[in-house]
């Protein structure tokens, strides 16, 4: 009620030494302004090589997805987009992404997003972007790398024909890239406006945003600047499982990792940004348990990979969260001694984790709001070896995968 409108006012970009600096301006009337920024390292000279209309479109869209991190503070019923223009179809697409991608945020904050006129997106009437420049014929893949086992598997499947993109890289992400043979990855640094954190302390809302969607739009910009057509992420089939039902809707912590998002995003990019940019998830056909089995073939990553959000800044596993417990359970059937060594103990025998285990196995709900295995996978890894065999031979959606990568992935999976 205090902030009925949130405005995405403008964006700006300019060289800063060898780097490209991008700023966004968001306004929460009457008196709150946010100015987050990102820095794309070693990109200053690349700006002149890209069509200006395409570049503006890409930066504008990155600002659109960045909007959600600041809009959520007040959950304003109207988002006023002044930085660029959207068609009615685009506005509908973004409305759908917000409702699905912010589902966990709505659930955790007990917000009824089903009420009439909960959210309206208003776009300015200035001319639409028209350029769809085709990048150079670069056969290399731009692979997004975090610090976890999924990134390591994706890098090993592609092997030599790739470059890595790292956002605010952890030591684990940098080391995984180096082990895979990528010594000079593309680095992007994203800074959150500290004013947002101050507002959170005052009682303004906080919660999960669709981070993988942010990475998707960021990857479009980076790929266009550096001359890549093919963008690879490592989102798996398990991400399609929802965590809980809320107000008649499936709430999924990993929505922007799902096949539904990937399919929708590819269509949006082809129609409104550039049909030559090819975003796809290499691990889409696989369950998390299958990825764990493949990862067990690469011991060079065992001491390096990290994906615990609790101890992210410490670059370590906390051994107490749902992410740690799920990772241990999924790895244990294929590398039992190494799993115990990585986490310091058998986490399934820790009585202090029994409640988390009940949520991971579906005995209690909701399923933990983390990137974890499906309930079926966790139960199969723990108790049902026959079901585990079935899962390990399963194969899902592969329509977006290049034939060579599909064949390599199938050979590693033995399906």
C-alpha positions in Angstrom: 0.0 0.0 0.0 2.9 2.3 0.7 4.6 1.5 -2.6 1.9 0.8 -5.3 4.4 1.2 -8.1 7.9 -0.1 -8.9 9.7 1.5 -11.8 12.5 0.1 -14.0 13.7 3.6 -15.1 16.8 3.1 -17.1 20.0 1.3 -17.8 23.5 2.6 -18.8 26.7 1.0 -19.9 30.2 2.3 -20.6 33.8 1.0 -20.7 35.7 1.1 -17.4 39.3 0.4 -18.3 39.3 -3.0 -20.0 35.9 -3.9 -18.5 32.3 -3.1 -19.3 30.3 -1.5 -16.5 26.5 -1.7 -16.6 24.2 0.2 -14.2 20.5 -0.1 -13.6 18.2 2.4 -12.0 15.1 1.2 -10.2 12.7 3.5 -8.3 10.3 2.7 -5.5 8.2 5.9 -5.1 8.2 8.1 -3.2 11.8 8.1 -2.1 13.7 4.8 -2.6 16.1 4.4 -5.5 18.3 1.4 -6.3 21.3 1.4 -8.5 22.8 -2.1 -8.9 25.7 -2.7 -11.3 27.5 -5.5 -13.0 31.0 -5.6 -14.4 31.9 -7.8 -17.4 35.7 -8.3 -17.3 37.7 -7.8 -20.4 34.7 -6.7 -22.5 35.3 -3.0 -23.1 36.7 -3.4 -26.6 33.9 -5.8 -27.6 31.1 -3.3 -27.4 32.0 -1.7 -30.8 31.8 -5.1 -32.5 28.1 -5.7 -31.7 25.1 -4.1 -33.2 24.0 -1.2 -30.9 20.3 -2.1 -31.1 21.1 -5.7 -30.1 23.4 -4.6 -27.3 20.7 -2.3 -25.9 18.1 -5.0 -26.1 20.4 -7.5 -24.2 21.2 -5.0 -21.5 17.6 -3.9 -21.2 16.5 -7.6 -20.7 19.2 -8.1 -18.1 17.7 -5.2 -16.2 14.3 -6.8 -16.5 15.4 -9.9 -14.7 17.4 -7.9 -12.2 14.2 -6.0 -11.4 12.8 -8.9 -9.4 15.5 -8.7 -6.7 14.3 -5.2 -5.9 10.6 -5.4 -6.7 10.2 -8.1 -4.1 11.1 -5.7 -1.3 7.6 -4.1 -1.4 5.8 -6.5 -3.9 4.3 -3.5 -5.6 1.1 -4.3 -7.6 2.4 -2.4 -10.6 5.8 -2.7 -12.4 6.3 0.3 -14.6 8.9 -0.4 -17.3 10.3 2.8 -18.6 13.7 1.6 -19.8 12.4 0.0 -22.9 9.3 -1.4 -24.7 7.6 -4.7 -24.5 4.8 -6.1 -26.7 1.7 -7.5 -25.1 3.0 -11.0 -25.7 6.3 -10.2 -24.0 4.5 -8.7 -21.0 2.5 -11.9 -20.7 5.7 -13.9 -20.8 7.3 -11.9 -18.0 4.1 -12.0 -15.9 4.1 -15.8 -16.1 7.8 -15.9 -15.2 7.3 -13.8 -12.2 4.4 -15.8 -10.9 6.2 -19.2 -11.4 9.7 -18.1 -10.6 8.8 -16.2 -7.5 6.6 -19.0 -6.1 8.9 -19.8 -3.2 9.0 -16.1 -2.3 5.2 -16.0 -2.2 5.0 -19.2 -0.2 7.6 -18.2 2.4 6.1 -14.8 2.9 2.5 -16.0 2.8 1.5 -13.8 -0.1 -1.7 -14.5 -2.0 -0.5 -14.1 -5.6 -3.8 -15.5 -6.9 -5.9 -12.4 -6.1 -7.3 -10.4 -9.0 -4.9 -7.7 -10.3 -2.1 -8.9 -8.0 0.5 -7.7 -10.5 0.3 -5.5 -13.6 3.3 -4.9 -15.9 3.1 -1.6 -17.8 5.5 -1.0 -20.6 6.4 2.3 -22.2 5.5 3.0 -25.8 8.9 3.8 -27.2 10.0 1.8 -30.3 10.9 -1.9 -30.0 14.3 -3.3 -30.6 14.6 -4.8 -34.0 18.2 -6.0 -34.5 18.9 -9.8 -34.5 22.5 -9.8 -35.3 24.0 -13.3 -35.9 27.2 -13.8 -33.9 30.4 -15.1 -35.7 30.4 -18.8 -36.7 32.0 -19.9 -33.4 31.6 -23.6 -32.8 32.8 -23.3 -29.2 30.4 -23.6 -26.3 30.0 -21.0 -23.6 29.5 -23.1 -20.5 28.1 -21.6 -17.3 30.1 -22.9 -14.3 29.2 -22.9 -10.6 31.1 -24.9 -8.0 29.1 -28.1 -8.0 29.3 -31.6 -9.5 26.9 -30.7 -12.3 29.2 -28.1 -13.7 32.2 -30.5 -13.5 30.2 -33.1 -15.5 29.2 -30.6 -18.1 32.7 -29.4 -18.6 34.0 -33.0 -19.0 31.3 -33.9 -21.5 32.2 -30.9 -23.7 35.9 -31.1 -22.8 38.1 -29.0 -25.1 35.6 -27.1 -27.2 34.5 -24.5 -24.8 34.9 -21.3 -22.7 33.5 -20.9 -19.2 31.4 -18.1 -17.8 31.6 -17.5 -14.0 29.4 -15.0 -12.1 30.9 -13.8 -8.8 33.1 -16.9 -8.9 33.9 -18.9 -5.7 37.3 -20.6 -5.4 35.5 -23.9 -6.2 34.2 -22.5 -9.5 37.6 -21.1 -10.5 39.4 -24.4 -9.6 36.8 -26.6 -11.4 37.4 -24.5 -14.5 41.1 -24.8 -14.2 40.9 -28.6 -13.8 38.8 -28.7 -16.9 41.6 -26.9 -18.8 40.1 -23.4 -18.8 42.7 -21.0 -17.4 41.1 -17.7 -18.4 37.3 -17.9 -18.0 35.0 -15.0 -18.6 34.3 -13.3 -15.2 31.2 -11.2 -14.4 30.8 -9.4 -11.1 27.3 -8.5 -9.9 26.9 -6.1 -7.0 23.6 -5.8 -5.0 22.7 -2.3 -4.0 23.3 -2.2 -0.2 20.1 -0.1 0.2 18.2 -3.3 -0.4 19.8 -5.1 2.6 19.1 -2.0 4.7 15.4 -2.2 3.8 15.3 -5.9 4.6 16.5 -5.0 8.1 13.7 -2.5 8.4 11.1 -5.2 7.6 10.8 -5.0 3.8 10.3 -8.4 2.2 13.1 -10.7 1.3 13.3 -14.2 -0.3 14.2 -16.4 -3.3 14.2 -15.1 -6.9 14.7 -17.2 -10.1 18.5 -17.0 -10.1 18.9 -19.4 -13.0 16.7 -17.1 -15.1 19.1 -14.3 -14.3 22.0 -16.5 -15.4 20.1 -17.2 -18.6 19.7 -13.5 -19.6 23.3 -12.7 -18.5 24.6 -15.5 -20.7 22.9 -14.1 -23.7 24.7 -10.8 -23.3 28.1 -12.4 -22.6 27.7 -14.8 -25.5 26.9 -11.9 -27.9 29.8 -9.8 -26.7 32.4 -12.6 -26.9 31.0 -14.1 -30.1 29.4 -17.4 -29.0 26.2 -18.9 -30.4 25.9 -21.9 -28.1 25.2 -21.4 -24.4 25.4 -24.4 -22.1 23.9 -24.8 -18.6 23.9 -27.9 -16.4 20.3 -28.1 -15.3 19.0 -31.6 -14.8 15.7 -33.5 -15.0 15.2 -33.6 -11.2 14.6 -29.8 -11.1 11.1 -30.4 -12.5 9.9 -31.7 -9.2 7.9 -29.2 -7.1 8.5 -28.6 -3.4 5.0 -27.9 -2.2 1.4 -27.0 -3.2 0.3 -23.5 -2.3 -3.0 -21.8 -3.2 -3.6 -24.5 -5.8 -0.3 -24.0 -7.5 2.9 -26.1 -7.6 5.8 -24.2 -6.0 9.2 -25.1 -7.3 12.4 -23.7 -5.8 14.1 -24.6 -9.1 11.5 -23.3 -11.5 14.0 -21.5 -13.8 16.0 -24.7 -14.1 13.0 -26.7 -15.4 12.3 -27.9 -18.8 9.2 -25.7 -18.9 11.4 -22.6 -18.4 14.0 -23.8 -20.8 11.5 -24.4 -23.6 9.7 -21.0 -22.9 13.0 -19.1 -22.7 14.3 -20.5 -26.0 11.1 -19.4 -27.7 11.3 -16.0 -26.2 14.9 -15.5 -27.2 14.3 -16.7 -30.8 11.4 -14.3 -31.2 12.4 -11.2 -29.4 16.2 -11.2 -29.0 18.2 -13.3 -31.6 17.2 -16.6 -33.2 20.9 -17.5 -33.6 21.6 -17.8 -29.8 21.2 -21.4 -28.7 20.6 -21.8 -25.0 20.2 -25.4 -23.7 20.8 -27.6 -20.7 23.3 -30.4 -21.5 22.2 -32.5 -18.5 18.4 -32.2 -19.2 17.9 -35.9 -19.9 19.4 -37.0 -16.6 18.3 -37.4 -13.1 20.5 -36.0 -10.4 21.5 -39.6 -9.3 22.8 -40.3 -12.9 24.9 -37.1 -12.7 26.3 -38.3 -9.4 27.3 -41.6 -11.0 29.1 -39.9 -13.9 30.8 -37.5 -11.4 32.2 -40.4 -9.5 34.3 -41.2 -12.6 36.3 -37.9 -12.2 38.2 -38.0 -8.9 40.2 -34.9 -9.8 37.2 -32.9 -8.7 36.4 -34.6 -5.4 38.3 -32.2 -3.2 37.4 -29.1 -5.2 33.6 -29.1 -5.9 31.3 -27.2 -3.4 27.6 -26.4 -3.7 26.7 -25.7 -0.1 24.8 -22.4 0.2 25.3 -22.1 4.0 29.1 -22.2 3.7 29.4 -20.6 0.3 31.6 -17.8 1.5 33.8 -20.2 3.3 34.1 -22.4 0.2 33.3 -25.5 2.2 30.5 -28.0 3.1 28.6 -27.2 6.3 27.5 -30.8 6.7 24.2 -29.7 8.3 22.0 -28.5 5.5 19.6 -30.2 3.0 22.0 -29.6 0.1 24.9 -31.3 1.9 22.7 -34.2 3.0 21.2 -34.7 -0.5 24.6 -34.5 -2.2 26.1 -37.1 0.2 23.2 -39.5 -0.3 23.3 -39.3 -4.1 27.1 -39.8 -4.2 27.4 -42.5 -1.6 26.3 -45.5 -3.8 29.1 -44.8 -6.3 31.9 -43.5 -4.1 31.2 -44.4 -0.5 34.6 -43.8 1.0 35.2 -40.6 -0.9 31.8 -39.3 0.1 32.5 -39.9 3.8 35.9 -38.2 3.3 34.4 -35.2 1.6 31.8 -34.6 4.3 33.8 -35.8 7.3 31.3 -38.5 8.3 28.3 -40.6 7.1 25.6 -37.9 7.2 22.8 -40.4 7.1 23.8 -41.6 10.6 23.7 -38.1 12.1 20.7 -38.0 14.3 20.7 -34.2 14.1 19.8 -34.5 10.4 16.9 -36.9 10.9 14.3 -34.1 10.4 16.0 -33.0 7.1 16.1 -36.6 6.0 12.3 -36.9 6.6 11.8 -33.9 4.3 14.1 -35.2 1.6 12.3 -38.5 1.5 8.8 -37.0 1.5 7.8 -38.2 4.9 7.4 -34.6 5.9 6.6 -31.6 3.6 7.6 -29.3 2.1 10.6 -30.8 0.3 13.6 -28.6 1.2 13.9 -25.4 -0.8 17.3 -26.3 -2.1 18.6 -27.8 -5.4 18.3 -31.4 -4.2 17.4 -34.8 -5.6 13.9 -35.9 -6.1 12.1 -37.7 -3.4 12.2 -40.9 -5.5 16.0 -40.6 -6.1 16.7 -40.1 -2.4 14.6 -43.0 -1.4 16.1 -45.2 -4.1 19.7 -44.3 -3.1 18.9 -45.1 0.5 16.6 -48.1 0.4 15.6 -49.4 -3.0 18.4 -50.7 -5.2 16.1 -52.1 -7.8 14.5 -48.7 -8.3 17.9 -47.1 -8.4 18.8 -49.4 -11.3 15.7 -48.2 -13.2 16.6 -44.6 -12.6 20.2 -45.1 -13.7 19.0 -46.4 -17.1 16.4 -43.7 -17.6 16.6 -41.0 -20.3 14.5 -37.8 -20.5 14.0 -34.9 -22.9 17.0 -34.4 -25.3 15.5 -32.4 -28.2 17.7 -29.4 -27.6 21.0 -31.2 -27.4 23.5 -31.3 -30.3 24.0 -34.8 -31.6 27.7 -35.1 -30.6 27.0 -34.1 -27.0 24.0 -36.3 -26.8 26.1 -39.3 -27.9 28.9 -38.5 -25.4 26.4 -38.1 -22.6 24.7 -41.4 -23.4 28.0 -43.2 -23.5 28.8 -41.9 -20.0 25.4 -42.9 -18.8 25.3 -46.3 -20.5 21.8 -45.9 -21.7 
